[in-house]
Amino acid sequence: MRWIEVIHGGYFSSVQDLGRIGWGRFGVPRGGAMDEFALRAGNRLVGNEDEVAAIEVGPGGFEFRVSHDTIIAVCGRGFTLSVDDQPVPLWQSLRVNKNQQVRVVHGEGGMWAIVAVNGGISVKEIMGSRSTTLVGKFGGWQGRLLQAGDRLPIGFARIPPDLRMPPQSLDEIYKSVSPVPIRVVKGPHADCLPEEAYRQFLQQTFTLSSVSNRTGYRLEGEPLSTNTSADMVSFGMLPGAIQLPPGRLPIVMMADTPPTGGYPVIAVVIRADLPRLAQCEPDITPIRFEEINPEQARLIFDRMMKKLDQILVLNASDEFWNWAGAIK
């Protein structure tokens, strides 16, 4: 059996995939990676399907070694990567030999990284997913955050013949402008707001509260100018929904959002921009929302997925691929 041995788990590292789809009606959160784009890219770079489980690294970083020679890829924002103390780039396929020490260090400019490994993290599948659900204490590795001494099993190694390294950086989707533009579609309860309050929501620059987490990102700024009641009958919730609680400062629901909520949803962050929002730093990154229509949102997501298809252009040496093909 092959495994990853955790040397240092950081503050918030866990096993994640694309989440549990279709279980919300039973009260089970979808979960999954905070940065869907980084997960998909990392998996493709190591020869996995998009939905294969990987390690999500948050603040505090992550350090590990592998029991056998393998291929990894680390994707995300705000991190540096080294193998045996030698710096290496993110967003590319990387050969790691047995017992080499891999260190993922959190710095500035982002919040989450994905460590993908050829074959994936082969923990037990529960309800169609290997993601960690912290609130329910199940899934992932023993239903908890990773810590030193954990040994995570790696699945069967596969190297498809057309696996390639990208010709350019894939992290272009994270716009380095200020304030960071986050596109939304109008929510089902936007019309309950006075026109002035909704206009204020779109024109104001927000930052994230330091108490933000995988469940929700709380926004800081001027409270919206409305006396609209915040109490409603509970209804279905999804990642990206922007709720307006009694304090009149919105909350953006993220990967671990509960399946239901009872505050008005004034807008919804489009799926393609959730990775960009996930990487915004609390108390630092300014954010501004831009309204688009649902058809535009679908086209933008399609473009994001086509960006991933660029991982099919060769940039690696014959020596690398001869070595990769020899992994069992």
ABEGO torsion letter per residue (X at the ends): XBBBBBABAEABBBBBBAEBBGAAAAGBBAEEBABAAAAAAAAAAAGBBAABBBBBBBBGEBBBBBABBBBBBBBEBGBBBBBGGBBBBBGBBBBBBBGBBBBBBBBBGBABBBBBBBGEBBBBBBGGBABBBAAAGBEEBGGBBBBBGBBBBBBBBBBBAABBBBABBAAAABBBBOBBBBBBBBBAAAAABBAAAAAAAAABBBBBBAABBAABBBBBEBBBBBABBABBBBBBBBBGBBBBBAAGBBBBBBAABBABBABBBABBBBAAAAAAAAABBBGABBBBBBBBBAAAAAAAAAAAAAAAAAAABBABBAAAAAAAAABX
